[in-house]
Amino acid sequence: MKTSESPNFDARPPGARIDMLVLHYTGMVSAEAAIERLCDPAAKVSAHYLIDEDGAVRRLVDENHRAWHAGEASWRGKSDINARSLGIELVNPGHEFGYRPFPEAQMAALEALAQDILARHTIEARNVVGHSDVAPRRKTDPGELFDWRRLAEAGIGLWPDKQQAGQAADAGVMLADYGYDVTDLKMAIKAFQRRFRPRRIDGVADAETSGLLTALLHRLP
């Protein structure tokens, strides 16, 4: 693992415990441009780790520190996501510069890193999230091409079992029960669809979307 020290961090609040893992894409034209920005004091953004498309892992901020990766965000009713999370950036141009699938080497490296993190920190499966999950009004990363199901099958995060899908119910209530901020319900639905029903992201709580939500809630302890 390589190290490129970013100055963009501060101390976690007293008593803060790491209980979330947040995944991002860099959304920049190259890995070099992303590293330069994440290590630029003027940018005031960072993450704990960055994984290049060839699988190379780079540590940017020590896990003991609060990296500045989530910004204005919320999950399960709490807003200081940076204080309680670790952030991983995946090199990908993103929707602005030519969004593309995440290569096998990158996904394999992410699996290994995430499993190591989960072995060292108590992070519930539903607290493994994407940036779009915690900031649905602002962000779309890691996006609809990211293989969340693969991660869940590796013990990282959750994936709904369609056999447990139930009757359509109030999508807003179910989304909030799972953890989403539903202040803008349509954007929250889109964030959910982007992750769990990526073939159609329309912000409409149709029967399939509600069924997947029901199935996902069945997976909670």
Residue frames as qw, qx, qy, qz and C-alpha x, y, z in Angstrom:
[[0.000, 0.887, 0.461, 0.000, 0.00, 0.00, 0.00],
 [0.404, 0.366, -0.012, 0.838, 1.31, 3.41, -0.99],
 [0.256, -0.717, -0.458, 0.458, 0.95, 6.51, 1.13],
 [0.222, 0.454, 0.173, 0.846, 0.27, 10.07, -0.01],
 [0.222, -0.441, -0.612, 0.618, -0.40, 12.21, 3.01],
 [0.022, -0.695, -0.411, -0.589, -3.31, 14.60, 2.67],
 [0.138, 0.066, -0.446, 0.882, -3.41, 17.61, 4.99],
 [0.448, -0.260, -0.219, -0.827, -7.19, 17.69, 4.74],
 [0.627, -0.355, -0.694, 0.017, -8.28, 16.15, 8.02],
 [0.220, -0.592, 0.367, -0.683, -8.91, 17.00, 11.65],
 [0.046, -0.127, 0.905, -0.403, -9.53, 15.20, 14.92],
 [0.410, -0.420, -0.743, -0.322, -12.62, 13.08, 15.39],
 [0.427, -0.632, 0.086, -0.640, -14.89, 14.42, 18.15],
 [0.149, -0.335, 0.826, -0.428, -14.29, 12.96, 21.63],
 [0.561, 0.084, 0.714, -0.410, -16.00, 9.61, 21.94],
 [0.664, 0.476, -0.227, -0.529, -16.64, 9.25, 18.21],
 [0.630, -0.149, 0.759, 0.068, -16.67, 5.65, 17.02],
 [0.228, 0.319, -0.656, -0.645, -16.15, 4.49, 13.44],
 [0.506, 0.216, 0.788, -0.277, -19.40, 2.77, 12.46],
 [0.641, 0.688, 0.203, -0.274, -19.75, 3.64, 8.76],
 [0.488, -0.179, 0.576, 0.630, -17.92, 2.98, 5.50],
 [0.431, 0.774, 0.177, -0.429, -18.64, 5.40, 2.64],
 [0.623, 0.056, 0.566, 0.537, -17.68, 4.62, -0.96],
 [0.230, 0.815, -0.006, -0.531, -17.09, 7.30, -3.61],
 [0.758, 0.374, 0.249, 0.472, -15.78, 7.69, -7.11],
 [0.421, -0.336, 0.022, 0.842, -13.19, 10.40, -7.77],
 [0.331, 0.841, 0.419, -0.084, -15.09, 11.99, -10.67],
 [0.055, -0.841, 0.313, 0.438, -11.91, 13.39, -12.20],
 [0.683, 0.620, -0.303, -0.239, -10.08, 12.83, -15.49],
 [0.677, 0.347, -0.612, 0.214, -7.24, 10.77, -13.97],
 [0.769, -0.459, -0.368, 0.248, -5.92, 9.23, -10.79],
 [0.510, 0.052, -0.154, 0.845, -3.14, 11.80, -10.71],
 [0.133, -0.478, -0.141, -0.857, -5.62, 14.68, -10.85],
 [0.682, -0.576, -0.366, -0.265, -7.67, 13.09, -8.08],
 [0.750, -0.293, -0.316, 0.502, -4.66, 12.59, -5.79],
 [0.298, 0.241, -0.050, 0.922, -3.51, 16.15, -6.42],
 [0.358, -0.552, -0.202, -0.725, -6.92, 17.51, -5.43],
 [0.784, -0.506, -0.353, -0.074, -7.32, 15.25, -2.40],
 [0.717, -0.264, -0.203, 0.612, -3.91, 16.40, -1.15],
 [0.205, 0.481, 0.093, 0.847, -4.41, 20.10, -1.96],
 [0.166, -0.314, -0.601, 0.716, -5.01, 22.15, 1.22],
 [0.227, 0.135, -0.082, -0.961, -7.08, 24.63, -0.76],
 [0.441, -0.140, -0.727, -0.508, -9.52, 21.92, -1.88],
 [0.398, -0.238, 0.554, -0.691, -10.46, 20.95, 1.69],
 [0.920, 0.041, -0.052, -0.386, -11.50, 17.45, 0.61],
 [0.045, 0.484, -0.872, 0.052, -9.91, 14.08, 1.27],
 [0.918, -0.137, -0.204, -0.310, -10.58, 10.42, 1.98],
 [0.673, -0.560, 0.484, -0.002, -8.83, 7.76, 3.98],
 [0.581, -0.126, 0.718, 0.363, -8.04, 5.58, 0.97],
 [0.526, 0.607, -0.216, -0.555, -7.93, 5.76, -2.83],
 [0.703, -0.017, 0.693, 0.160, -8.01, 2.70, -5.09],
 [0.181, 0.502, -0.489, -0.690, -6.77, 3.06, -8.66],
 [0.829, 0.291, -0.107, -0.465, -8.27, 1.13, -11.58],
 [0.605, 0.390, -0.692, 0.050, -5.30, -1.26, -11.55],
 [0.809, -0.411, -0.419, 0.008, -6.03, -2.17, -7.91],
 [0.461, 0.203, -0.416, 0.757, -3.26, -0.10, -6.34],
 [0.429, -0.792, -0.434, -0.006, -4.32, 1.15, -2.91],
 [0.329, 0.406, -0.237, 0.819, -3.11, 4.45, -1.52],
 [0.395, -0.650, -0.550, 0.346, -3.58, 5.67, 2.05],
 [0.174, 0.657, 0.111, 0.725, -4.29, 9.41, 2.24],
 [0.344, -0.603, 0.259, -0.672, -5.47, 9.94, 5.83],
 [0.123, 0.124, -0.917, 0.358, -4.91, 7.84, 8.94],
 [0.404, -0.457, -0.739, -0.286, -8.09, 6.07, 10.08],
 [0.362, -0.455, -0.569, 0.581, -7.82, 7.70, 13.50],
 [0.028, -0.268, -0.004, 0.963, -8.44, 11.09, 11.89],
 [0.449, 0.649, 0.520, -0.326, -11.60, 12.58, 10.39],
 [0.301, 0.024, 0.561, 0.771, -11.15, 12.86, 6.62],
 [0.312, 0.477, 0.173, -0.804, -13.31, 15.37, 4.75],
 [0.073, -0.029, 0.863, 0.498, -15.11, 13.18, 2.25],
 [0.074, 0.515, 0.854, 0.004, -18.87, 13.13, 2.88],
 [0.023, -0.235, -0.145, -0.961, -19.67, 16.83, 3.16],
 [0.507, -0.049, 0.257, -0.822, -23.27, 17.77, 3.89],
 [0.497, 0.024, -0.832, -0.246, -24.78, 14.36, 4.47],
 [0.582, -0.279, 0.418, -0.639, -27.10, 12.33, 6.68],
 [0.559, 0.047, -0.809, -0.176, -27.66, 8.68, 7.53],
 [0.530, -0.407, -0.732, 0.133, -30.05, 7.19, 10.07],
 [0.298, -0.897, -0.312, -0.098, -30.80, 10.65, 11.40],
 [0.565, -0.642, 0.102, 0.509, -27.21, 11.70, 12.06],
 [0.452, 0.891, 0.040, -0.019, -25.48, 14.39, 10.05],
 [0.083, -0.827, 0.545, 0.113, -21.74, 14.43, 10.90],
 [0.979, 0.199, -0.031, -0.041, -20.92, 11.46, 8.70],
 [0.500, 0.646, -0.474, 0.330, -17.21, 12.31, 8.55],
 [0.334, -0.611, 0.545, -0.467, -16.94, 12.00, 12.33],
 [0.759, -0.172, 0.552, -0.298, -18.09, 8.38, 12.32],
 [0.891, 0.422, 0.144, -0.088, -16.92, 7.02, 9.00],
 [0.466, -0.365, 0.569, 0.571, -14.06, 5.91, 6.80],
 [0.564, 0.714, 0.041, -0.414, -14.07, 7.06, 3.19],
 [0.603, -0.110, 0.649, 0.451, -12.75, 5.18, 0.15],
 [0.401, 0.697, -0.155, -0.574, -12.35, 6.89, -3.23],
 [0.749, 0.159, 0.594, 0.245, -12.43, 4.71, -6.36],
 [0.072, -0.419, 0.416, 0.804, -10.68, 6.16, -9.38],
 [0.351, 0.511, 0.753, 0.220, -13.35, 6.65, -12.06],
 [0.140, 0.187, 0.230, 0.945, -14.03, 9.66, -14.32],
 [0.163, 0.425, 0.611, -0.648, -17.59, 9.75, -13.09],
 [0.412, 0.682, 0.603, -0.037, -20.68, 10.99, -14.89],
 [0.114, 0.916, -0.040, -0.382, -19.02, 14.26, -15.92],
 [0.026, 0.723, -0.600, -0.340, -15.90, 12.88, -17.59],
 [0.598, 0.313, -0.671, -0.307, -16.91, 9.50, -19.04],
 [0.665, -0.319, 0.525, -0.423, -18.40, 7.18, -16.43],
 [0.631, 0.312, -0.681, -0.204, -17.37, 3.57, -16.95],
 [0.906, -0.326, -0.250, -0.098, -17.54, 0.19, -15.18],
 [0.380, -0.771, 0.498, -0.120, -15.17, -0.49, -12.30],
 [0.585, 0.441, -0.677, -0.076, -12.43, -2.95, -13.36],
 [0.896, -0.239, -0.375, -0.011, -11.97, -6.35, -11.75],
 [0.596, 0.140, -0.440, 0.657, -8.61, -5.42, -10.21],
 [0.121, -0.390, 0.198, -0.891, -10.15, -2.37, -8.57],
 [0.747, -0.373, -0.160, -0.527, -13.14, -4.29, -7.23],
 [0.863, -0.098, -0.449, 0.211, -10.95, -7.09, -5.88],
 [0.371, 0.221, -0.409, 0.804, -8.75, -4.56, -4.09],
 [0.393, -0.410, 0.061, -0.821, -11.84, -2.86, -2.67],
 [0.858, -0.294, -0.353, -0.228, -13.18, -6.18, -1.38],
 [0.736, -0.006, -0.469, 0.488, -9.92, -6.92, 0.40],
 [0.131, 0.280, -0.292, 0.905, -9.63, -3.44, 1.91],
 [0.553, -0.395, -0.083, -0.729, -13.28, -3.31, 3.00],
 [0.869, -0.254, -0.422, -0.045, -13.10, -6.76, 4.58],
 [0.557, 0.081, -0.454, 0.690, -10.00, -5.69, 6.49],
 [0.145, -0.339, 0.152, -0.917, -11.79, -2.54, 7.69],
 [0.729, -0.357, -0.233, -0.536, -14.88, -4.51, 8.76],
 [0.815, -0.126, -0.511, 0.242, -12.68, -6.93, 10.68],
 [0.423, 0.052, -0.395, 0.813, -11.20, -4.03, 12.68],
 [0.207, -0.040, 0.189, -0.959, -14.28, -1.85, 13.18],
 [0.221, 0.399, 0.855, -0.245, -17.85, -2.62, 14.21],
 [0.255, 0.244, -0.269, -0.896, -19.78, -1.48, 11.13],
 [0.613, 0.320, 0.633, -0.349, -23.31, -2.75, 10.54],
 [0.468, 0.227, 0.705, 0.483, -24.02, -4.03, 7.05],
 [0.216, 0.833, 0.482, 0.165, -26.50, -1.23, 6.33],
 [0.213, -0.913, 0.082, 0.337, -23.86, 1.33, 7.29],
 [0.461, -0.151, 0.576, 0.658, -21.78, 0.39, 4.24],
 [0.358, 0.799, 0.400, -0.271, -23.06, 3.08, 1.89],
 [0.528, 0.393, 0.298, 0.691, -22.35, 5.12, -1.20],
 [0.139, -0.134, -0.115, 0.974, -21.91, 8.87, -1.24],
 [0.312, -0.246, -0.449, -0.800, -25.26, 9.14, -3.03],
 [0.505, -0.463, -0.728, 0.007, -26.96, 7.26, -0.18],
 [0.407, -0.520, -0.427, 0.617, -25.91, 9.81, 2.42],
 [0.003, 0.489, -0.048, -0.871, -26.19, 12.87, 0.14],
 [0.457, 0.423, 0.758, 0.196, -28.98, 12.02, -2.35],
 [0.240, 0.916, 0.256, -0.195, -29.68, 15.65, -3.24],
 [0.029, -0.881, 0.365, 0.300, -26.04, 16.36, -4.16],
 [0.141, -0.521, 0.811, 0.224, -24.25, 13.20, -5.24],
 [0.880, 0.252, -0.130, -0.381, -24.58, 10.25, -7.61],
 [0.442, 0.499, -0.739, 0.098, -21.42, 8.31, -6.79],
 [0.318, -0.368, 0.729, 0.481, -20.30, 5.58, -6.95],
 [0.431, 0.351, -0.350, -0.754, -23.19, 5.30, -9.38],
 [0.865, 0.145, 0.152, -0.455, -25.33, 2.77, -11.19],
 [0.745, 0.452, -0.490, -0.016, -22.41, 0.83, -12.69],
 [0.087, -0.511, 0.753, -0.406, -20.99, -0.03, -9.28],
 [0.654, -0.079, -0.729, -0.186, -21.47, -3.69, -8.29],
 [0.417, -0.463, 0.437, -0.649, -23.08, -3.49, -4.85],
 [0.948, -0.095, -0.054, -0.299, -24.42, -7.02, -5.12],
 [0.756, 0.331, -0.474, 0.307, -20.90, -8.39, -5.49],
 [0.047, 0.475, -0.552, 0.683, -19.82, -6.62, -2.32],
 [0.701, -0.308, 0.231, -0.600, -22.83, -7.91, -0.39],
 [0.968, 0.073, -0.223, -0.094, -22.06, -11.45, -1.48],
 [0.596, 0.347, -0.506, 0.518, -18.57, -10.92, -0.09],
 [0.529, -0.529, -0.551, 0.370, -20.04, -9.87, 3.27],
 [0.230, -0.156, -0.062, 0.959, -19.78, -6.12, 2.65],
 [0.345, 0.084, -0.067, -0.932, -23.11, -4.33, 2.90],
 [0.518, 0.264, 0.728, -0.362, -26.61, -5.64, 2.13],
 [0.217, 0.086, -0.638, -0.733, -28.52, -6.76, -0.95],
 [0.659, 0.025, 0.291, -0.694, -32.28, -7.45, -1.04],
 [0.197, 0.032, 0.972, 0.124, -33.57, -10.99, -1.47],
 [0.376, -0.028, -0.362, -0.852, -36.40, -10.64, -3.99],
 [0.454, -0.272, -0.841, -0.115, -38.10, -13.68, -2.48],
 [0.264, -0.431, -0.622, 0.597, -38.72, -11.56, 0.61],
 [0.067, -0.132, -0.193, -0.970, -40.31, -8.69, -1.30],
 [0.080, 0.439, 0.798, -0.405, -43.67, -7.76, 0.19],
 [0.183, 0.807, 0.551, 0.112, -46.69, -5.64, -0.52],
 [0.293, 0.502, 0.036, 0.813, -46.08, -2.08, -1.66],
 [0.401, -0.708, -0.456, 0.360, -46.06, 0.30, 1.32],
 [0.011, 0.998, 0.015, -0.065, -45.10, 3.91, 2.07],
 [0.782, 0.381, -0.140, 0.472, -41.73, 4.30, 0.35],
 [0.035, 0.772, -0.258, 0.580, -40.84, 7.40, 2.34],
 [0.716, -0.578, 0.257, -0.294, -41.34, 5.62, 5.66],
 [0.982, -0.016, 0.082, 0.172, -39.39, 2.57, 4.51],
 [0.576, 0.601, -0.181, 0.523, -36.51, 4.65, 3.13],
 [0.219, -0.754, 0.321, -0.529, -36.27, 6.54, 6.42],
 [0.890, -0.388, 0.185, -0.153, -36.40, 3.27, 8.36],
 [0.915, 0.210, -0.032, 0.343, -33.44, 2.01, 6.36],
 [0.586, -0.407, -0.018, 0.700, -31.43, 5.19, 6.86],
 [0.344, 0.416, 0.361, 0.761, -32.08, 7.64, 4.02],
 [0.028, 0.396, 0.237, -0.887, -32.77, 11.33, 4.50],
 [0.240, 0.515, 0.771, 0.289, -36.18, 11.75, 2.81],
 [0.006, 0.594, 0.160, -0.788, -36.32, 15.55, 2.92],
 [0.448, 0.461, -0.394, -0.657, -36.38, 15.37, -0.89],
 [0.791, 0.001, 0.569, -0.226, -38.25, 12.10, -1.34],
 [0.800, 0.590, -0.022, -0.104, -37.77, 11.84, -5.12],
 [0.307, 0.740, -0.582, 0.141, -34.00, 12.19, -4.81],
 [0.474, -0.393, 0.736, -0.282, -33.93, 9.65, -1.98],
 [0.875, 0.252, 0.362, -0.200, -35.84, 7.19, -4.17],
 [0.638, 0.719, -0.276, 0.004, -33.40, 7.84, -7.01],
 [0.057, -0.666, 0.716, -0.201, -30.46, 7.16, -4.71],
 [0.699, -0.122, 0.655, -0.257, -32.04, 3.88, -3.63],
 [0.846, 0.486, 0.171, -0.134, -32.76, 2.90, -7.24],
 [0.364, 0.800, -0.477, 0.013, -29.26, 3.87, -8.35],
 [0.192, -0.503, 0.817, -0.205, -27.92, 1.32, -5.90],
 [0.466, 0.002, 0.850, -0.246, -30.54, -1.44, -5.84],
 [0.606, 0.556, 0.569, -0.024, -32.48, -1.06, -9.15],
 [0.222, -0.532, 0.302, 0.759, -30.00, 0.65, -11.50],
 [0.310, 0.267, 0.743, 0.530, -31.73, -0.29, -14.76],
 [0.039, -0.714, -0.440, -0.544, -34.33, 2.43, -14.16],
 [0.333, -0.304, -0.408, 0.794, -33.63, 5.48, -12.00],
 [0.032, -0.547, -0.466, -0.695, -36.74, 7.63, -12.19],
 [0.049, -0.130, 0.453, -0.881, -37.54, 8.57, -8.59],
 [0.668, -0.194, -0.236, -0.678, -40.92, 6.84, -8.78],
 [0.330, -0.254, 0.825, -0.383, -41.84, 4.53, -5.92],
 [0.704, 0.099, -0.467, -0.526, -43.34, 1.84, -8.13],
 [0.927, -0.283, 0.023, -0.243, -44.21, -1.67, -6.93],
 [0.863, 0.230, -0.297, 0.337, -40.76, -3.03, -7.75],
 [0.199, 0.559, -0.398, 0.700, -38.98, -0.29, -5.83],
 [0.583, -0.490, 0.253, -0.596, -41.25, -0.69, -2.81],
 [0.985, -0.081, -0.126, -0.089, -40.87, -4.46, -2.98],
 [0.686, 0.355, -0.393, 0.499, -37.08, -4.19, -2.98],
 [0.128, -0.573, 0.370, -0.720, -37.28, -1.82, -0.02],
 [0.832, -0.354, 0.095, -0.416, -39.44, -4.32, 1.87],
 [0.953, 0.103, -0.234, 0.165, -37.01, -7.12, 1.07],
 [0.414, 0.508, -0.418, 0.629, -34.07, -5.02, 2.22],
 [0.413, -0.548, 0.315, -0.656, -35.73, -4.18, 5.52],
 [0.961, -0.184, -0.081, -0.189, -36.27, -7.91, 6.06],
 [0.780, 0.306, -0.375, 0.397, -32.47, -8.29, 5.99],
 [0.062, -0.672, 0.382, -0.632, -31.97, -6.03, 9.00],
 [0.335, -0.006, -0.862, 0.380, -31.25, -7.67, 12.36]]
